[in-house]
Amino acid sequence: MRRAGLARIAAGLGALLLGGGAAAPPPSGAPADPLAAAGWELVWADEFEGDALDRSKWTPEVSCWGGGNGERQCYTDRPENIAVEGGLLLLKARKERFAGPARPPEIAGRDNPTLVQSHTSGKVRTIGLHAWRYGRIEARARVPAGQGTWPAIWMMPDNPAYGPWPRSGEIDILEAVNIGARCKQCAGGRENRTISALHFGDFPPANRFIDSRTALPDGALPSADFHVYAVEWGAGLIRFLVDGRVHLTVTADQWSTASPRARGRPHAPFDQPFYLMANLAVGGRLAEENNAKGLAAASFPAQFAIDWIRVYRCARDPVTGRACMG
């Protein structure tokens, strides 16, 4: 599976480097790439094939602020928390007392005091390096299990056009909280759903979101194997997929922003470039207020494994992206 994927990546990157359009067609008898057939063209990817994080693509976040969600980790730039091994990006959460800066650089201000947290973990971002408006973003990943674990692959505005969160929006491709923990409303009695969401609206408490919690068709725990999580994003339309199956579709009439800067912009705030990130949070309200509540000591150490992340644009409609969305 990885060999076929790498062949497609190489072909797509070769076409980009040569200044051409779509990649050359596959040899006679080879299976067609369904993404290429739909018009998607690879523009950025990380296959995590080396032995170190590619700093031309990612910047680790170093902060202990808890994301504004009451999370319990300090994100560090240490191999104990961020590693590239065996073709995988590994984000590792560990129970260990750690001190670090309260906030990440972009919101630190002049005073950035030191905070102490009970756990450490990893978070990587393309902030300041790469951002995209419209396209298809997908990742093959295996989420960890355990009460209090909260892995995510998500996007935030690169240069917020409509003001601070959530007026400029947030796109959550994948979230998973407390996989395998007791869950009264889940089939089989165990948490087996992953989450995709959009956040928008006005400053809290007037913020809004639309989300979907979806289980795998066979009811298996998503922590048992790798799955492909994706978003297809075009002007006025966003849809989320797991293993090629659409589980949430949102249109511009369902989202909004209270920013006065959005007047005359019907697709705001999701009409601007967003950067990409992946992290493994520890606790926080979404995790600790669901399922068995709080943290389970047995959940840590935990590991979020990402096989690859790929970004495509709609080659025949790069302005709106809609031509590739059916």
BAGULUM-377976 format. One record per residue (C-alpha): residue number from 0; residue in three letters; x, z, y. Coordinates in steps of 0.001 Angstrom, whole numbers. Each point is the difference from the previous one (the first is absolute). Layout:
% BAGULUM-377976
{i NUM; aa ALA; east X; up Z; north Y};
...
***
This chain:
% BAGULUM-377976
{i 0; aa MET; east 0; up 0; north 0};
{i 1; aa ARG; east 2792; up 891; north 2410};
{i 2; aa ARG; east 1960; up -3173; north -861};
{i 3; aa ALA; east -2944; up -2212; north 851};
{i 4; aa GLY; east -583; up 1982; north 3198};
{i 5; aa LEU; east 3631; up -331; north 1040};
{i 6; aa ALA; east -73; up -3733; north -609};
{i 7; aa ARG; east -2938; up -359; north 2339};
{i 8; aa ILE; east 1744; up 2171; north 2597};
{i 9; aa ALA; east 3178; up -2082; north -179};
{i 10; aa ALA; east -1923; up -3241; north 353};
{i 11; aa GLY; east -1979; up 1293; north 2955};
{i 12; aa LEU; east 3034; up 1386; north 1818};
{i 13; aa GLY; east 1907; up -3203; north -642};
{i 14; aa ALA; east -2706; up -2014; north 1708};
{i 15; aa LEU; east 15; up 2364; north 2971};
{i 16; aa LEU; east 3781; up -104; north 357};
{i 17; aa LEU; east -27; up -3804; north -107};
{i 18; aa GLY; east -2623; up -83; north 2715};
{i 19; aa GLY; east -2538; up -1690; north -2253};
{i 20; aa GLY; east -3584; up 868; north -707};
{i 21; aa ALA; east -1348; up 1261; north -3309};
{i 22; aa ALA; east 2291; up 336; north -3006};
{i 23; aa ALA; east 506; up -2969; north -2309};
{i 24; aa PRO; east -2619; up -362; north -2747};
{i 25; aa PRO; east 830; up 1588; north -3361};
{i 26; aa PRO; east 1388; up -2192; north -2788};
{i 27; aa SER; east -2511; up -1875; north -2125};
{i 28; aa GLY; east -1716; up 2362; north -2414};
{i 29; aa ALA; east 922; up 3172; north 1954};
{i 30; aa PRO; east -2890; up 2244; north 1059};
{i 31; aa ALA; east -1050; up -445; north 3628};
{i 32; aa ASP; east 483; up 2933; north 2365};
{i 33; aa PRO; east -3554; up 971; north 1038};
{i 34; aa LEU; east 1205; up 1317; north 3368};
{i 35; aa ALA; east 1748; up -3278; north 800};
{i 36; aa ALA; east -3069; up -1895; north -1153};
{i 37; aa ALA; east -2077; up 2028; north 2462};
{i 38; aa GLY; east 2426; up -907; north 2803};
{i 39; aa TRP; east 1972; up 3243; north 237};
{i 40; aa GLU; east 3692; up -458; north 872};
{i 41; aa LEU; east 2576; up 2746; north -514};
{i 42; aa VAL; east 1658; up 1111; north 3241};
{i 43; aa TRP; east 1542; up 3389; north -888};
{i 44; aa ALA; east 687; up 1974; north -3160};
{i 45; aa ASP; east 2003; up 2816; north -1496};
{i 46; aa GLU; east 476; up -54; north -3781};
{i 47; aa PHE; east 2162; up 3175; north 44};
{i 48; aa GLU; east 2582; up -1620; north -2274};
{i 49; aa GLY; east 3094; up 1704; north 1402};
{i 50; aa ASP; east 1228; up 3576; north -120};
{i 51; aa ALA; east -727; up 972; north 3614};
{i 52; aa LEU; east -2799; up -330; north 2533};
{i 53; aa ASP; east 262; up -3198; north 2037};
{i 54; aa ARG; east 398; up 1325; north 3550};
{i 55; aa SER; east -682; up -3428; north 1464};
{i 56; aa LYS; east -3555; up 378; north -1329};
{i 57; aa TRP; east -696; up 3729; north 6};
{i 58; aa THR; east 684; up 3085; north 2079};
{i 59; aa PRO; east -504; up 3388; north -1666};
{i 60; aa GLU; east -2051; up 2423; north 2034};
{i 61; aa VAL; east 1601; up 3400; north 599};
{i 62; aa SER; east -2603; up 2545; north 1096};
{i 63; aa CYS; east -1836; up 3144; north -1069};
{i 64; aa TRP; east -3158; up -332; north 2093};
{i 65; aa GLY; east -2414; up -525; north -2883};
{i 66; aa GLY; east -1512; up -3219; north 1319};
{i 67; aa GLY; east -2603; up 1892; north 2000};
{i 68; aa ASN; east -1725; up 767; north -3311};
{i 69; aa GLY; east 1499; up 3388; north -823};
{i 70; aa GLU; east 2314; up -1526; north -2625};
{i 71; aa ARG; east 2712; up 2251; north -1404};
{i 72; aa GLN; east 3049; up -2265; north -221};
{i 73; aa CYS; east 3073; up -775; north 2013};
{i 74; aa TYR; east 858; up -3675; north -322};
{i 75; aa THR; east 3743; up -432; north -380};
{i 76; aa ASP; east 2521; up -2823; north -223};
{i 77; aa ARG; east 1639; up 1367; north -3156};
{i 78; aa PRO; east 395; up -1547; north -3469};
{i 79; aa GLU; east -1864; up 3013; north -1353};
{i 80; aa ASN; east -3123; up -1365; north 1721};
{i 81; aa ILE; east 576; up -3769; north 391};
{i 82; aa ALA; east 1748; up -2041; north -2683};
{i 83; aa VAL; east 170; up -3592; north -1231};
{i 84; aa GLU; east 598; up 25; north -3741};
{i 85; aa GLY; east -778; up -2351; north -2867};
{i 86; aa GLY; east -1798; up -2514; north 2225};
{i 87; aa LEU; east -2256; up 2649; north 1529};
{i 88; aa LEU; east -337; up 1830; north 3293};
{i 89; aa LEU; east -455; up 3658; north -908};
{i 90; aa LEU; east -1488; up 2438; north 2509};
{i 91; aa LYS; east 503; up 3501; north -1373};
{i 92; aa ALA; east -1772; up 3208; north 984};
{i 93; aa ARG; east 1773; up 3261; north -824};
{i 94; aa LYS; east -853; up 3640; north 489};
{i 95; aa GLU; east 2819; up 1330; north 2185};
{i 96; aa ARG; east 43; up 1791; north 3312};
{i 97; aa PHE; east 1344; up -2361; north 2661};
{i 98; aa ALA; east 399; up -97; north 3783};
{i 99; aa GLY; east -124; up -3119; north 2145};
{i 100; aa PRO; east -1292; up -1539; north 3233};
{i 101; aa ALA; east -3655; up 653; north 684};
{i 102; aa ARG; east -918; up -3578; north 914};
{i 103; aa PRO; east 1278; up -3528; north -662};
{i 104; aa PRO; east 1961; up -1675; north 2818};
{i 105; aa GLU; east -2816; up -2105; north 1462};
{i 106; aa ILE; east -2092; up 3094; north 830};
{i 107; aa ALA; east 2748; up 2582; north 332};
{i 108; aa GLY; east 199; up 186; north 3790};
{i 109; aa ARG; east 2630; up 2168; north 1615};
{i 110; aa ASP; east -745; up 3094; north -2026};
{i 111; aa ASN; east 92; up -483; north -3760};
{i 112; aa PRO; east 246; up 3449; north -1576};
{i 113; aa THR; east 1071; up 692; north -3559};
{i 114; aa LEU; east -2657; up 673; north -2611};
{i 115; aa VAL; east 354; up 1459; north -3478};
{i 116; aa GLN; east -2087; up -1332; north -2878};
{i 117; aa SER; east -346; up 980; north -3665};
{i 118; aa HIS; east 643; up -3487; north -1433};
{i 119; aa THR; east 2035; up -3142; north 665};
{i 120; aa SER; east -932; up -3623; north -597};
{i 121; aa GLY; east 637; up -3608; north 1016};
{i 122; aa LYS; east -1566; up -2418; north 2458};
{i 123; aa VAL; east 1227; up -3480; north 976};
{i 124; aa ARG; east -1283; up -2236; north 2804};
{i 125; aa THR; east 591; up -3467; north 1432};
{i 126; aa ILE; east -568; up 1372; north 3513};
{i 127; aa GLY; east 2208; up -1752; north 2546};
{i 128; aa LEU; east 1100; up -2520; north -2638};
{i 129; aa HIS; east -2963; up -1981; north -1313};
{i 130; aa ALA; east -3684; up -236; north 894};
{i 131; aa TRP; east -2760; up -2484; north -771};
{i 132; aa ARG; east -3373; up -1079; north 1310};
{i 133; aa TYR; east -2264; up -1361; north -2740};
{i 134; aa GLY; east 1024; up -940; north -3521};
{i 135; aa ARG; east 47; up 1449; north -3481};
{i 136; aa ILE; east 2065; up 3117; north -707};
{i 137; aa GLU; east 337; up 1188; north -3565};
{i 138; aa ALA; east 1991; up 2524; north -1992};
{i 139; aa ARG; east 478; up 674; north -3686};
{i 140; aa ALA; east 182; up 3757; north -373};
{i 141; aa ARG; east -534; up 2962; north -2300};
{i 142; aa VAL; east -1429; up 3081; north 1692};
{i 143; aa PRO; east 805; up 3538; north -1133};
{i 144; aa ALA; east -2524; up 2386; north -1494};
{i 145; aa GLY; east -636; up 3603; north 965};
{i 146; aa GLN; east -2068; up 2169; north 2310};
{i 147; aa GLY; east 1558; up -167; north 3470};
{i 148; aa THR; east 1734; up -3386; north -335};
{i 149; aa TRP; east -880; up -2632; north 2618};
{i 150; aa PRO; east 1865; up -3340; north -269};
{i 151; aa ALA; east -869; up -2770; north 2457};
{i 152; aa ILE; east 850; up -3544; north 1067};
{i 153; aa TRP; east -1441; up -640; north 3443};
{i 154; aa MET; east 381; up -1676; north 3397};
{i 155; aa MET; east 28; up 1081; north 3629};
{i 156; aa PRO; east 139; up -2050; north 3237};
{i 157; aa ASP; east 3536; up -982; north 947};
{i 158; aa ASN; east -620; up 264; north 3750};
{i 159; aa PRO; east -3436; up 1617; north 311};
{i 160; aa ALA; east -1949; up -2341; north 2254};
{i 161; aa TYR; east -3028; up 2249; north 327};
{i 162; aa GLY; east 1578; up 3423; north 351};
{i 163; aa PRO; east 772; up 2901; north -2344};
{i 164; aa TRP; east -1576; up 578; north -3413};
{i 165; aa PRO; east -2589; up -987; north -984};
{i 166; aa ARG; east -850; up -2300; north 2902};
{i 167; aa SER; east 2612; up -2513; north -1195};
{i 168; aa GLY; east -1046; up 271; north -3650};
{i 169; aa GLU; east 1510; up 822; north -3382};
{i 170; aa ILE; east -62; up -2038; north -3239};
{i 171; aa ASP; east 339; up 1965; north -3263};
{i 172; aa ILE; east 733; up -2375; north -2875};
{i 173; aa LEU; east 463; up 2732; north -2608};
{i 174; aa GLU; east -525; up 3729; north -63};
{i 175; aa ALA; east -285; up 2214; north -3064};
{i 176; aa VAL; east -638; up 3726; north 78};
{i 177; aa ASN; east 83; up 2447; north -2884};
{i 178; aa ILE; east 1; up -2621; north -2756};
{i 179; aa GLY; east -888; up 1629; north -3318};
{i 180; aa ALA; east -1359; up 3184; north 1596};
{i 181; aa ARG; east -3470; up 1290; north -828};
{i 182; aa CYS; east -2678; up -2079; north 1737};
{i 183; aa LYS; east -3706; up 709; north -494};
{i 184; aa GLN; east -1159; up -3370; north 1359};
{i 185; aa CYS; east 2585; up -2086; north -1888};
{i 186; aa ALA; east -621; up -1709; north -3324};
{i 187; aa GLY; east 1738; up 2021; north -2691};
{i 188; aa GLY; east 230; up 3039; north 2265};
{i 189; aa ARG; east 3461; up -869; north 1367};
{i 190; aa GLU; east 963; up -1585; north 3315};
{i 191; aa ASN; east 691; up -3644; north -823};
{i 192; aa ARG; east -779; up -1760; north 3306};
{i 193; aa THR; east 2249; up -1553; north 2612};
{i 194; aa ILE; east -1024; up -379; north 3632};
{i 195; aa SER; east 158; up -2746; north 2622};
{i 196; aa ALA; east -1152; up 596; north 3569};
{i 197; aa LEU; east -126; up -1063; north 3631};
{i 198; aa HIS; east 209; up 2531; north 2849};
{i 199; aa PHE; east -1173; up -820; north 3527};
{i 200; aa GLY; east -2315; up 1162; north 2797};
{i 201; aa ASP; east 812; up 2638; north 2584};
{i 202; aa PHE; east 2144; up 3106; north 201};
{i 203; aa PRO; east -1002; up 2809; north -2388};
{i 204; aa PRO; east -2615; up 1214; north -620};
{i 205; aa ALA; east -1505; up -3414; north 872};
{i 206; aa ASN; east 2306; up -1842; north -2406};
{i 207; aa ARG; east -1565; up -2070; north -2782};
{i 208; aa PHE; east 1034; up -1474; north -3313};
{i 209; aa ILE; east -1273; up -2231; north -2794};
{i 210; aa ASP; east 1407; up 582; north -3470};
{i 211; aa SER; east -513; up -755; north -3664};
{i 212; aa ARG; east 1021; up 2058; north -3018};
{i 213; aa THR; east 303; up -2206; north -3053};
{i 214; aa ALA; east 857; up 616; north -3644};
{i 215; aa LEU; east 1706; up -2455; north -2314};
{i 216; aa PRO; east -2472; up -2021; north -2097};
{i 217; aa ASP; east 1082; up 1758; north -3207};
{i 218; aa GLY; east -115; up 3452; north 1601};
{i 219; aa ALA; east 3728; up 593; north -603};
{i 220; aa LEU; east 2009; up 2204; north 2313};
{i 221; aa PRO; east 1903; up -2162; north 2535};
{i 222; aa SER; east 3008; up 2274; north -559};
{i 223; aa ALA; east 350; up -1340; north -3550};
{i 224; aa ASP; east 1300; up -3438; north 988};
{i 225; aa PHE; east 850; up -2354; north 2846};
{i 226; aa HIS; east -2804; up -1770; north 1873};
{i 227; aa VAL; east -85; up -2489; north 2882};
{i 228; aa TYR; east -1606; up 1283; north 3204};
{i 229; aa ALA; east -673; up -2514; north 2766};
{i 230; aa VAL; east -1672; up -664; north 3319};
{i 231; aa GLU; east -1072; up -3418; north 1258};
{i 232; aa TRP; east -307; up 100; north 3779};
{i 233; aa GLY; east -1354; up -2718; north 2246};
{i 234; aa ALA; east -1636; up -167; north 3404};
{i 235; aa GLY; east -3162; up 2077; north -271};
{i 236; aa LEU; east 254; up 536; north -3769};
{i 237; aa ILE; east 1979; up 2454; north -2149};
{i 238; aa ARG; east -332; up 468; north -3737};
{i 239; aa PHE; east 1805; up 2205; north -2486};
{i 240; aa LEU; east 850; up -772; north -3627};
{i 241; aa VAL; east 1280; up 1759; north -3118};
{i 242; aa ASP; east 1476; up -2310; north -2659};
{i 243; aa GLY; east -1640; up -2969; north 1696};
{i 244; aa ARG; east -3466; up 1577; north 84};
{i 245; aa VAL; east -1571; up 467; north 3451};
{i 246; aa HIS; east -1387; up 3517; north 395};
{i 247; aa LEU; east -527; up 269; north 3775};
{i 248; aa THR; east -881; up -2619; north 2621};
{i 249; aa VAL; east -296; up 876; north 3691};
{i 250; aa THR; east -995; up -2325; north 2845};
{i 251; aa ALA; east 536; up 312; north 3741};
{i 252; aa ASP; east -3588; up 1041; north 641};
{i 253; aa GLN; east 733; up 3162; north -2016};
{i 254; aa TRP; east 3086; up 1140; north 1929};
{i 255; aa SER; east 604; up 726; north 3686};
{i 256; aa THR; east 2295; up 1656; north 2489};
{i 257; aa ALA; east -902; up 2078; north 3028};
{i 258; aa SER; east 2965; up -1366; north 1935};
{i 259; aa PRO; east -951; up -1751; north 3256};
{i 260; aa ARG; east 2866; up -2407; north -721};
{i 261; aa ALA; east -2103; up -1522; north -2788};
{i 262; aa ARG; east -2578; up -1609; north 2288};
{i 263; aa GLY; east -400; up -3659; north -900};
{i 264; aa ARG; east 1889; up 466; north -3277};
{i 265; aa PRO; east -2604; up -73; north -2782};
{i 266; aa HIS; east 2467; up 749; north -2802};
{i 267; aa ALA; east 1750; up 2969; north 1647};
{i 268; aa PRO; east 1773; up 2131; north -1052};
{i 269; aa PHE; east 917; up -2023; north -3112};
{i 270; aa ASP; east 1288; up -3003; north 1943};
{i 271; aa GLN; east 3576; up 1132; north 668};
{i 272; aa PRO; east 3225; up 267; north -2054};
{i 273; aa PHE; east 238; up 2965; north -2380};
{i 274; aa TYR; east 3081; up 1375; north -1739};
{i 275; aa LEU; east 89; up 1175; north -3613};
{i 276; aa MET; east 912; up 3315; north -1608};
{i 277; aa ALA; east 31; up 1820; north -3324};
{i 278; aa ASN; east 166; up 3741; north -548};
{i 279; aa LEU; east -739; up 2856; north -2366};
{i 280; aa ALA; east -1662; up 2883; north 1841};
{i 281; aa VAL; east -339; up 3536; north -1351};
{i 282; aa GLY; east -3344; up 1658; north 570};
{i 283; aa GLY; east -1858; up -475; north 3242};
{i 284; aa ARG; east -3725; up 165; north 601};
{i 285; aa LEU; east -969; up -3100; north -1994};
{i 286; aa ALA; east 1806; up 1292; north -3092};
{i 287; aa GLU; east -477; up 3742; north 291};
{i 288; aa GLU; east -3697; up -41; north 857};
{i 289; aa ASN; east -914; up -2187; north -2993};
{i 290; aa ASN; east -138; up 519; north -3750};
{i 291; aa ALA; east 1545; up 3300; north -1100};
{i 292; aa LYS; east 1031; up 875; north 3605};
{i 293; aa GLY; east 3473; up 826; north 1271};
{i 294; aa LEU; east 3233; up -880; north -1787};
{i 295; aa ALA; east 888; up 348; north -3666};
{i 296; aa ALA; east 3555; up 1136; north -638};
{i 297; aa ALA; east 120; up -2196; north -3107};
{i 298; aa SER; east -481; up -3119; north 2168};
{i 299; aa PHE; east 3557; up 179; north 1336};
{i 300; aa PRO; east 2455; up -1606; north -208};
{i 301; aa ALA; east -2062; up -3177; north 412};
{i 302; aa GLN; east 1047; up -3624; north 308};
{i 303; aa PHE; east -1675; up -3037; north 1600};
{i 304; aa ALA; east 1467; up -3183; north -1528};
{i 305; aa ILE; east -285; up -3376; north 1757};
{i 306; aa ASP; east 1070; up -3141; north -1854};
{i 307; aa TRP; east -340; up -2427; north 2923};
{i 308; aa ILE; east -1703; up -563; north 3345};
{i 309; aa ARG; east -788; up -3544; north 1226};
{i 310; aa VAL; east -1456; up -1396; north 3198};
{i 311; aa TYR; east -1653; up -3422; north 200};
{i 312; aa ARG; east -1444; up -2042; north 2835};
{i 313; aa CYS; east -2712; up -2626; north -216};
{i 314; aa ALA; east 2134; up -3119; north 344};
{i 315; aa ARG; east -2829; up -2309; north 1032};
{i 316; aa ASP; east -1556; up 2504; north 2404};
{i 317; aa PRO; east 2653; up 2424; north 1293};
{i 318; aa VAL; east -1904; up 640; north 3238};
{i 319; aa THR; east -3041; up 1636; north -1611};
{i 320; aa GLY; east 860; up 230; north -3710};
{i 321; aa ARG; east -3594; up -676; north -938};
{i 322; aa ALA; east 488; up -3347; north -1772};
{i 323; aa CYS; east 1682; up 1743; north -2951};
{i 324; aa MET; east -2693; up 2638; north -427};
{i 325; aa GLY; east -2659; up -2194; north -1582};
***
